[in-house]
Amino acid sequence: MRSPLLILLLLALVGCASQSDLTRVSQVLESRVDAVTADVESMKKAAADNEDTGKFVRKRVADISDNLTGLRTELQQLRGSIEELQVRVASLESDSKKETPESVRDAVADIAGRLQYIENYLGLMEKKEIPGGVQGYEVSGSLKEEVDKEKSYSEALKTFKEGRYTEARQQFQDFLGAFPDTEYSDNAQFWIGECFYFDGKYEKAILEYEKVVQNYPKGNKVPDALLKQALSFMKLGDTTSAKLLLQRVINDYPNTTSARRAREELLSIKES
């Protein structure tokens, strides 16, 4: 679907758009750039207020700020091109021999392409109806989801580190419900097992660690999950199962920290 901004320019081909309409194109774009600028400032504040999401937000702010510099330059050039187009359309209307429709069409196509670039970039911003009937802008789709993901995982991990294992377990489960397949998903599943482990619920911990192995076989938490399964079996007095798992860690993941710990635990079992 063509944007309203592009339609206004294309209407100039047949003289349907007034000069004020064409001027409004640049004014609308400028107001939307201001909206992006405001969003950058809000994300800067979020970065300062929330250390858990600060690293990610600061990176996004830097990226958007760099793009805004180029975007404002593009708008200045676009403003000049629109004024030039206004003169050419007026000339065409007064004397069709002075300039052919093809040349005007080429000029509009050029500006339309540049507008499309700006429209695509500003597609990061989506309109949102906020309380009171005021139209505002918010970070759209992928960016908002990325911020939510980082925040959700960080909050759950913070709760775990504070020793509130029941609450942390629920937060990690909520995270997996919302983000089942991300770079943090195997970690979240592992921490659910840890919540049960530190609560002394070793049978449940073993089952949750197994989900790491089964659901995220290529993730980097698999050796940790196998090791903690072995330690859970040791807590339950099942040294046979523990030894099998410890040996599996050593064989399958020989150069990991988990393998070094597995060797130590296996040695302690043999010596006891």
C-alpha positions, 0 to 999 in steps of 0.5 A: 500500500502506498503511503499518503506522503508518496500519494501526494507527490504522485498526484502532482503528475496530474496537477491534483496536489496543491503546493501546500500539499507538497509542502505538507509532505516535508512538514509531516516528515519533520514532525515524525523525525522529531518523534523519533528524536523524542523516543531516543531521549526516552530510551536514554532515560531508560538506560540511565534508570534501568541498569539491567536493560541499559546496555541494550538500550544504549546500543539502540540509542547510538544506532538511531542517533547516527541514523537521525543525523543522516535523516535530517540531511536527507530531509533538507535535500528533500525540501529543496527538491519539493520546491523545485518540483512545485516550480516544474509542475506550475510550469507544466500547467501553464505551458505543456510544451515547456516540460514533458510529463515524462520528465516530471514523472522522473523527478517525482519517481526520484523523490518518491524513492527517497521518501520511501527510504525515509518511510521505511526507516521511520517504520520503526515508529508506530502510532499508538492511541494512548489514554485521553485520545492523544496520538503518540508514537511508540517503539514498534514490533521487533525493537519493543520485543527485544527490550521486553525480552531483555527486561523480562529475563534480567528481572527473573535472574535478579530475583533468583540471585536474591534467593527468592526461588519460587518467585524466580521460577515463576518469572522464568516460566513466564519468560519461556511462555512469552519467548520460547525460542530465543538465545536466553531460552535454554538459560531460563530453562536451566534456571528453573531447574536451579530454583528447584535444586536450591529449594531442595526439590531434587526430583523436580530439578532433575526433570527441569534439567532434562528439558534443557537437554531435550529442548535445547540440545545445541545450547551451551547449557547442556553440560551444566544441566547434565552436571546438575542432574548428577549432583541432584542424584547424589543428593538423593543418594543415587550414586550409580545414576550420578556416575553415569551422568558425570562420565557423560559430561566428561566424554561429550564435553571434555573441555568445559568447566562442567567436565572439570567439575565432573572429574572432581565429583567422580573422583570424590565418589570413588574415594568415598 
